[in-house]
Amino acid sequence: MKSNIGIAPQIRDMVKQRDKALSGDIVFSLTLEGDAPAAGTGFDAIPIRIAVEDAAGNVHDWFNKTITTTALAVTTVGDGAATQAPATTCVIENGVGEVVVTGTATWAEDDTFVVAIPDTTILGYTVAGNDITVTCTA
C-alpha cells in the first residue's frame, strides 16, 4: 500500500510534473495575450505568453530559468518594424514568462511578426522549439 503521509500535496504535484518532464512530456507554448494588432501606424505593446507545459496544457510550475528567444522575424508590405522586449531572452518563473512586441511605422493587413524559441535543453533533454506568428488585422 502506498502512503503519502507527511508529503504536502503541493510537493507531490511538483514531483509528478517533474516526472512528466523527465519522461519527455514537456513543450513550449506561445500564446497571444489579447487581440492581434490592427493595421495602421505602429501598435502598442502586444504581450506573448511563453509557458513550459505538458502535452495536456498543465504548466510545469517548478520550472524557473531564463530561456533564449530567437530574433524577432517581421514580414511587412510597408515599412513596419517591431521590437521585442526583452530582445533575446524570456524569464520563466513558475513555468510562465512573457515577451512584449511593439510595432513602429506602417503595418498593413496580413503583415506578420514571429516570436520563436529554439530547441532548449531542460533537465538534460532537448525540448523542441516553438513559435507563434501574429498577423495584423484590418
BELLIN-V86031 format. One record per backbone hydrogen bond with DSSP energy under -1.0 kcal/mol. NH is the residue of the N-H (numbers start at 1). CO is the residue of the C=O. If there is no record, write none. Layout:
NH;CO
NH;CO
This chain:
7;4
12;8
13;9
14;10
15;11
16;12
17;13
18;14
19;15
20;16
21;17
22;18
23;19
24;21
25;20
26;24
27;53
29;51
31;49
33;47
39;137
40;107
42;40
42;105
43;103
46;101
48;99
49;31
50;97
51;29
52;95
53;27
54;58
57;54
60;52
61;59
63;60
65;92
67;90
69;88
70;116
73;114
75;112
80;106
81;104
83;102
85;100
90;67
92;65
93;96
95;63
96;93
97;50
99;48
100;85
101;46
102;83
103;43
104;81
107;40
110;136
111;108
112;75
113;134
114;73
115;132
117;130
120;127
122;125
125;122
127;120
130;117
132;115
134;113
136;111
137;37
